Amino acid sequence: MVPNTSLAHLLFGFDRSDTPYSTSRLTNQGGNKMHTRIVTMKLKANSAGEYSRVIENDVIPLLRRQRGFRDEIACVAPERSEAVGISFWDSKADAEAYSRNHYQDVLKLLSSAIEGAPRVETFEVCNSTFHKIAVKGA
């Protein structure tokens, strides 16, 4: 172990003064605030399975190659023909770079399953009980 470094810091990036599940903003090890993109899409009729397949086989591998990408959560409501994708990014700059350089590629991949223009919203992550994210103490 590195001197004066806790096991939690080595495994998850927490400093000794950090408290998990704090209500303060989540930051990565570089001190940037983590960001998320929430994309709401209208699915074509009976295409929830196709949407899930494309996300798993094509979109997630593409996302994993992007700088700062941390996680993707894909949700479907087949009865409403709606899907939501939530991606987590190390920083606002990483999320914006993905949006500029690769989001149109993802829309092309999903074109067999979605209709119309998705609604995209971005947020700063303020709390997570699921992700192993370094949290700056309150």
C-alpha positions as CSV (number, residue, x, y, z in Angstrom):
1,M,0.0,0.0,0.0
2,V,1.2,3.5,-0.8
3,P,2.1,5.3,2.5
4,N,-0.6,7.5,3.9
5,T,-3.2,6.1,1.5
6,S,-6.3,4.2,2.7
7,L,-7.5,1.0,1.0
8,A,-10.8,2.9,0.1
9,H,-8.7,5.5,-1.8
10,L,-6.8,2.8,-3.7
11,L,-9.9,0.8,-4.6
12,F,-12.5,3.5,-5.1
13,G,-10.7,6.9,-5.1
14,F,-11.9,8.0,-1.7
15,D,-9.7,10.2,0.4
16,R,-9.6,9.6,4.1
17,S,-11.7,12.7,4.8
18,D,-14.3,11.6,2.2
19,T,-17.6,10.1,3.3
20,P,-19.5,7.9,0.9
21,Y,-23.1,8.7,0.2
22,S,-22.6,12.3,1.1
23,T,-25.1,14.8,-0.3
24,S,-22.2,16.9,-1.6
25,R,-21.3,16.8,-5.3
26,L,-19.7,13.7,-6.6
27,T,-16.2,14.2,-8.1
28,N,-13.7,12.1,-9.8
29,Q,-10.1,11.7,-8.7
30,G,-9.2,14.8,-10.8
31,G,-11.6,16.9,-8.9
32,N,-14.1,17.3,-11.8
33,K,-17.8,17.1,-11.1
34,M,-19.3,14.0,-12.5
35,H,-22.0,14.6,-15.2
36,T,-24.8,12.6,-16.7
37,R,-26.7,12.7,-20.0
38,I,-30.3,11.6,-19.8
39,V,-31.7,10.8,-23.3
40,T,-35.5,10.1,-23.7
41,M,-36.5,8.4,-26.9
42,K,-39.8,7.4,-28.6
43,L,-39.6,3.8,-29.7
44,K,-41.0,2.4,-32.9
45,A,-43.9,-0.1,-32.4
46,N,-42.7,-3.4,-30.9
47,S,-39.0,-2.4,-31.0
48,A,-38.0,-2.6,-27.3
49,G,-36.1,-5.8,-27.9
50,E,-34.3,-4.3,-30.9
51,Y,-33.5,-1.2,-28.8
52,S,-32.0,-3.4,-26.0
53,R,-30.0,-5.5,-28.5
54,V,-28.5,-2.4,-30.2
55,I,-27.6,-0.8,-26.8
56,E,-25.9,-4.0,-25.6
57,N,-24.1,-5.0,-28.8
58,D,-23.3,-1.7,-30.4
59,V,-23.8,1.4,-28.2
60,I,-22.2,0.2,-25.0
61,P,-18.9,-1.0,-26.7
62,L,-18.7,2.5,-28.5
63,L,-19.3,4.3,-25.2
64,R,-16.6,2.2,-23.4
65,R,-14.1,3.6,-25.9
66,Q,-14.9,7.2,-25.0
67,R,-12.7,9.2,-22.6
68,G,-14.4,9.7,-19.2
69,F,-17.3,7.3,-19.8
70,R,-18.3,5.5,-16.5
71,D,-21.6,3.8,-17.0
72,E,-24.8,3.5,-19.0
73,I,-28.2,2.6,-17.7
74,A,-30.8,1.8,-20.4
75,C,-34.5,1.6,-19.5
76,V,-37.6,0.8,-21.6
77,A,-41.3,1.2,-21.1
78,P,-42.6,-1.1,-23.9
79,E,-46.3,-0.3,-23.0
80,R,-45.5,3.5,-23.7
81,S,-43.0,2.8,-26.5
82,E,-40.5,4.9,-24.6
83,A,-36.8,4.4,-23.7
84,V,-34.4,6.3,-21.5
85,G,-30.6,6.2,-21.6
86,I,-28.6,7.5,-18.7
87,S,-24.9,7.8,-19.2
88,F,-22.4,8.9,-16.5
89,W,-19.2,10.8,-17.4
90,D,-16.2,11.9,-15.4
91,S,-16.6,15.5,-16.4
92,K,-18.8,17.9,-18.3
93,A,-16.1,18.2,-20.9
94,D,-16.0,14.4,-21.5
95,A,-19.8,14.3,-21.9
96,E,-19.7,17.3,-24.3
97,A,-16.9,15.7,-26.4
98,Y,-18.9,12.5,-26.7
99,S,-22.0,14.6,-27.7
100,R,-20.0,16.4,-30.4
101,N,-18.0,13.5,-31.8
102,H,-20.1,10.3,-31.4
103,Y,-23.8,11.0,-30.5
104,Q,-24.8,11.1,-34.1
105,D,-23.2,7.7,-34.6
106,V,-25.3,6.3,-31.8
107,L,-28.5,7.8,-33.3
108,K,-27.7,6.0,-36.6
109,L,-27.2,2.7,-34.7
110,L,-30.5,3.2,-33.0
111,S,-32.4,4.3,-36.1
112,S,-34.1,0.9,-36.5
113,A,-35.7,1.2,-33.0
114,I,-36.4,4.9,-32.4
115,E,-38.4,7.5,-34.1
116,G,-38.2,11.3,-34.0
117,A,-35.5,13.3,-32.2
118,P,-34.6,12.2,-28.7
119,R,-34.7,14.7,-25.9
120,V,-31.3,15.2,-24.3
121,E,-30.7,16.7,-20.9
122,T,-27.5,17.0,-19.0
123,F,-27.0,17.2,-15.2
124,E,-24.3,17.4,-12.6
125,V,-24.4,14.3,-10.4
126,C,-25.0,15.2,-6.8
127,N,-25.5,11.8,-5.2
128,S,-25.3,8.1,-6.0
129,T,-25.6,5.0,-3.9
130,F,-24.9,2.7,-6.8
131,H,-21.7,4.0,-8.4
132,K,-18.2,3.7,-6.8
133,I,-17.5,7.4,-7.1
134,A,-15.2,9.5,-5.0
135,V,-17.3,11.9,-2.9
136,K,-15.9,15.1,-1.5
137,G,-16.8,15.4,2.2
138,A,-19.5,17.8,3.2
